[in-house]
Amino acid sequence: MVRSNLDYCATVWNSYQKEQVKKVEMVQRREARYATNRYRNTSSVGSMLEELDWESLENRRVKLQLSLLYKVVNVLVDIPCDMYLTPMSSRTRSSHTKKFRQYSTKTNGYKYSINVINKNQIGYSIGLNSKTTSLLPDNKHWTRTGMFRKTYYLASEVGEEGRKDRKNQQGGGVLIAIKSDFISDEVEDLTPDAKSEMVWAKIEIKGSRSLYVSSFYNPKTSDEQSIKWFDTSVKRATQIKNAAILIGGDFNLPGWDWKNKILKPKSTHQNIHYDFGNTLDDTGLVQLIEYPTRKDNILDLMITNLPNQVPRIEIMPGISDHDIVFMEFKITPSKLKQTPRNVPIYNKANWETIKKK
């Protein structure tokens, strides 16, 4: 009766603090003396537990948690698996299909919590499109000579916030465009190399972490250097405390079957594909696009460290050979607030009265 009470709801309240674990274990140790009728100070409680074949309560709680995990994964309980568990975004040679991501945390309370979903954020839409060129003139931006090819933007009425063009040629390059009334800035420190086609912007978020948005372009599947630059950049970004990260771009890695988290048979440049998958696993980032964006291949990806904040993803017809990726992200940017001021309307003034005075 005592142990059943100690095990009750243990998957929820299971403590990670050694002092509390010890206090719970003391209950069973006292019961071991009662069951064996040995109360001398020289009697070993450890030997009593071994004689009684009583497992430690800590181990029992671990098994209860594993049992609950099995039930969640196999839909044996009414707990939505996709809400609390995120499969590994890639599969390496030593991996398996039941491997789930362990979230990176800053506090032990969050690390050992059963609930890893941030419910303090509310919705805001983020899109990926190639049709926003007409919105670019007369907006603030950082740019280099050339033409850009892809645009990753936040909603409509946007202003350029980060742009990186190819020099002395048309085509290629990356750009981020953000609504002009959002508090945002380009983050040049996260750019891995001057030759890399990657740009970052930071958006301030109401009462929460900052959102770091990146646009990335990998020119070709065999470009190992671009993937190394990507690895360097995201490892810098994930070191930023409490940063929400969102990366979009044309990664040109057709070998990945993202829906099943495996490499396609006979895919080329497998080492580069594996390196990219290992980067996501090492940094706790998740790739979310599971349907083709160009012919039968998933080339355009959306990557984040907060997959549970994405309620909706759609693949839409585009105006080029790539489809459009549209994604909603539950987060609220801070807006610039203009101080109210009086603006005189001179053409409506009573000038005759003014002249008399």
C-alpha positions in Angstrom: 0.0 0.0 0.0 2.8 2.4 0.8 4.8 1.8 -2.4 1.7 2.1 -4.6 1.1 5.5 -3.1 4.7 6.5 -3.7 4.4 5.4 -7.4 1.2 7.2 -8.0 1.6 9.8 -10.8 5.3 9.4 -10.6 5.7 10.1 -14.3 4.6 13.7 -13.5 6.2 14.5 -10.2 9.4 12.5 -10.5 12.1 14.7 -8.9 15.5 15.3 -10.4 17.0 16.7 -7.2 19.2 14.3 -5.3 18.0 15.4 -1.9 14.3 14.8 -2.8 15.1 11.5 -4.4 16.9 10.4 -1.1 13.9 11.5 1.0 11.6 9.3 -1.0 14.0 6.4 -0.9 14.1 6.7 3.0 10.4 5.7 3.1 11.2 2.3 1.5 14.3 1.8 3.6 12.3 2.3 6.8 9.7 -0.2 5.5 12.6 -2.7 4.8 13.5 -2.6 8.5 9.8 -3.2 9.4 9.4 -6.1 7.0 12.6 -7.9 8.2 12.2 -6.8 11.8 15.8 -5.6 12.0 16.3 -2.3 13.8 19.9 -2.4 14.9 22.2 0.3 13.8 24.6 -2.4 12.6 22.1 -3.9 10.3 22.6 -3.2 6.6 19.4 -1.8 4.9 21.0 -2.5 1.5 21.2 -6.2 2.3 17.6 -6.1 3.5 16.5 -4.6 0.2 18.4 -7.2 -1.7 17.0 -10.0 0.4 13.4 -8.7 -0.1 14.2 -8.2 -3.8 12.9 -4.6 -3.7 13.9 -2.4 -6.5 14.8 1.2 -5.7 11.9 3.7 -6.1 14.0 5.8 -8.4 14.5 2.9 -10.9 10.8 2.2 -10.7 9.9 5.7 -11.6 12.3 5.6 -14.6 10.6 2.4 -15.8 7.2 4.0 -15.4 8.3 6.9 -17.5 9.6 4.6 -20.2 6.4 2.7 -20.1 4.4 5.9 -20.6 6.7 6.9 -23.5 6.0 3.5 -25.1 2.3 4.0 -24.8 2.4 7.5 -26.2 4.5 6.5 -29.2 2.2 3.5 -29.9 -1.0 5.5 -29.4 -2.1 3.4 -26.4 -3.0 6.5 -24.3 -4.8 9.7 -25.2 -1.7 11.8 -25.3 -0.8 13.3 -28.8 2.7 12.1 -29.7 3.4 14.9 -32.2 2.7 17.5 -29.5 5.3 16.3 -27.0 7.8 14.3 -29.1 9.9 15.3 -32.1 11.6 12.6 -34.2 15.2 13.1 -35.0 15.5 15.2 -38.2 18.0 12.8 -39.8 19.1 9.2 -39.7 22.7 8.3 -39.5 24.1 4.8 -39.8 23.9 4.2 -36.0 20.4 5.6 -35.7 16.9 4.0 -35.6 13.3 5.0 -36.4 12.3 5.4 -32.7 14.8 8.0 -31.8 13.5 11.3 -30.5 15.1 14.7 -30.1 16.2 15.8 -26.6 15.5 19.5 -26.3 18.3 21.8 -25.3 17.4 23.8 -22.1 18.9 26.5 -19.9 17.3 25.5 -16.6 16.9 22.1 -14.8 13.3 22.9 -14.1 12.5 23.0 -17.8 14.9 20.2 -18.6 13.1 17.7 -16.4 9.6 19.0 -17.1 7.1 16.8 -18.8 5.7 19.8 -20.7 8.2 21.3 -23.3 5.7 23.5 -25.1 5.8 27.2 -24.8 2.2 28.3 -24.5 2.9 32.0 -24.0 3.3 32.7 -27.7 0.4 33.6 -30.0 0.2 33.3 -33.8 2.0 35.2 -36.5 2.5 34.1 -40.1 5.9 33.6 -41.8 6.1 32.9 -45.5 8.6 32.1 -48.2 8.0 33.5 -51.6 9.8 34.7 -54.7 7.2 37.4 -55.8 8.2 40.3 -53.5 10.5 42.2 -55.8 8.0 45.0 -56.4 8.0 45.7 -52.6 11.7 46.4 -52.3 12.3 50.0 -53.6 12.4 52.9 -51.1 12.8 50.5 -48.1 15.7 50.4 -45.7 18.1 47.6 -46.5 21.7 46.4 -46.6 22.7 45.3 -50.0 25.6 44.5 -52.4 25.7 45.1 -56.1 23.8 42.5 -58.1 20.5 40.8 -58.5 18.8 38.6 -55.9 17.1 35.3 -56.6 15.1 34.3 -53.5 13.2 36.3 -50.9 12.1 35.1 -47.4 9.6 37.5 -45.9 7.3 38.1 -43.0 3.7 38.8 -44.2 3.0 41.8 -46.4 4.1 45.4 -46.4 7.7 44.4 -45.9 11.0 46.3 -45.8 14.4 44.7 -46.5 16.2 43.8 -43.4 19.1 41.6 -44.6 20.3 41.0 -48.1 23.3 39.3 -49.7 23.7 39.4 -53.5 26.2 37.8 -55.8 28.7 40.3 -57.0 29.0 41.2 -60.7 26.4 38.7 -61.9 22.7 38.2 -62.2 20.9 35.4 -60.3 21.6 33.9 -56.9 21.9 35.6 -53.6 19.7 35.7 -50.5 17.4 38.2 -48.8 15.3 38.6 -45.7 12.4 41.2 -45.8 10.6 42.2 -42.6 7.6 44.5 -42.0 9.0 47.9 -41.4 7.1 48.5 -38.1 8.8 45.5 -36.5 11.9 46.1 -34.3 14.6 44.3 -36.2 18.2 44.4 -37.3 20.7 42.5 -39.4 23.1 40.2 -37.5 26.4 40.2 -39.3 28.2 38.3 -36.6 26.3 35.1 -37.5 27.4 35.2 -41.2 30.0 32.4 -41.4 32.0 33.8 -44.3 31.9 36.7 -46.8 31.6 34.2 -49.7 28.7 32.3 -48.1 25.2 32.8 -49.3 23.6 33.2 -45.9 22.2 36.2 -44.0 20.6 36.7 -40.6 18.2 39.2 -39.0 17.0 39.6 -35.4 13.4 40.4 -34.6 12.4 41.6 -31.1 9.6 39.5 -29.6 7.0 40.8 -27.0 8.0 39.7 -23.5 10.0 36.7 -24.7 13.1 35.5 -26.5 14.3 37.2 -29.7 13.6 35.6 -33.1 16.7 35.0 -35.3 15.7 34.5 -39.0 18.1 33.3 -41.6 18.0 32.9 -45.4 20.4 30.3 -46.9 21.2 29.2 -50.4 23.3 26.1 -51.3 24.3 26.5 -55.0 24.6 22.8 -55.7 24.4 19.4 -54.0 28.2 18.8 -54.2 29.0 22.1 -52.5 30.6 20.8 -49.3 31.9 24.2 -48.3 28.4 25.8 -48.2 27.3 23.1 -45.8 30.3 23.6 -43.6 29.5 27.3 -43.5 26.0 26.5 -42.6 27.3 24.3 -39.7 29.5 27.1 -38.4 26.7 29.6 -38.6 24.0 27.6 -36.8 26.3 26.5 -34.1 27.0 30.2 -33.3 23.3 30.9 -33.4 22.3 28.1 -31.1 24.7 29.4 -28.5 22.6 32.6 -28.1 20.7 32.4 -24.9 16.9 32.0 -25.3 17.1 32.5 -29.1 14.2 31.4 -31.2 15.7 30.3 -34.6 14.0 30.0 -38.0 16.0 29.2 -41.2 14.6 29.0 -44.7 16.3 28.4 -48.0 17.1 26.3 -51.0 19.5 23.7 -49.6 19.8 21.6 -52.8 20.0 18.3 -50.9 17.6 16.0 -52.9 19.0 12.8 -51.3 17.0 13.3 -48.1 13.6 11.6 -47.7 12.4 14.0 -44.9 9.1 12.3 -44.4 10.8 9.0 -43.4 14.0 10.6 -42.1 16.3 8.5 -44.3 18.5 8.9 -47.4 17.1 7.8 -50.7 18.7 4.8 -52.3 21.7 5.6 -54.6 21.6 9.3 -53.6 24.8 11.2 -54.6 27.2 13.0 -52.2 25.9 11.0 -49.2 28.7 12.4 -47.0 27.4 15.9 -47.5 23.8 14.9 -46.7 25.0 13.1 -43.6 27.0 16.1 -42.5 23.9 18.3 -42.8 21.8 15.9 -40.9 24.4 15.7 -38.1 24.5 19.5 -37.9 20.8 19.5 -37.2 21.1 16.8 -34.6 24.0 18.4 -32.9 22.3 21.8 -32.6 18.8 20.6 -31.7 17.3 22.0 -34.9 14.3 20.4 -36.7 13.6 20.4 -40.5 9.8 20.6 -41.1 9.2 20.3 -44.8 8.1 16.8 -45.8 6.7 17.3 -49.3 8.4 18.0 -52.6 9.2 21.7 -53.5 10.7 21.0 -56.9 9.5 18.1 -59.0 9.9 15.0 -56.7 12.6 16.5 -54.5 12.4 18.5 -51.2 15.0 21.2 -51.9 13.4 24.2 -50.0 13.6 23.6 -46.3 12.4 25.4 -43.1 14.4 24.7 -40.0 13.7 25.8 -36.4 14.5 25.0 -32.8 10.8 25.4 -31.8 8.9 22.9 -34.0 5.9 22.9 -31.6 5.3 26.6 -32.4 4.5 25.7 -36.1 0.8 24.9 -36.4 0.6 25.1 -40.2 2.8 24.4 -43.3 1.7 24.5 -46.9 3.4 23.9 -50.3 1.9 26.3 -52.9 2.5 26.7 -56.7 5.2 29.1 -57.4 6.2 31.3 -60.4 9.5 29.6 -60.9 10.6 25.9 -61.0 10.3 25.9 -57.2 7.1 25.8 -55.3 6.4 28.2 -52.5 6.7 27.1 -48.8 4.3 28.9 -46.5 4.6 28.4 -42.7 2.8 29.8 -39.6 5.0 30.4 -36.6 3.4 31.1 -33.2 5.3 34.2 -32.0 4.5 37.9 -31.7 7.0 40.5 -32.9 7.3 43.8 -31.0 6.3 46.9 -33.1 7.8 50.3 -33.2 5.5 52.8 -31.5 5.3 56.3 -32.9 4.7 59.2 -30.4 1.4 61.0 -31.3 1.9 64.5 -32.6 -0.3 67.3 -33.9 -0.1 67.9 -37.7 -1.6 71.2 -38.7 -3.8 71.2 -41.8 -3.1 74.6 -43.3 -5.4 74.4 -46.2 -8.4 74.2 -43.9 -7.3 77.1 -41.7 -9.5 80.3 -41.5 -6.8 82.7 -42.7 -9.0 85.8 -42.7 -9.6 85.3 -38.9 -6.0 84.7 -38.3 -5.0 87.9 -40.2 -7.4 90.0 -38.2 -5.9 88.7 -34.9 
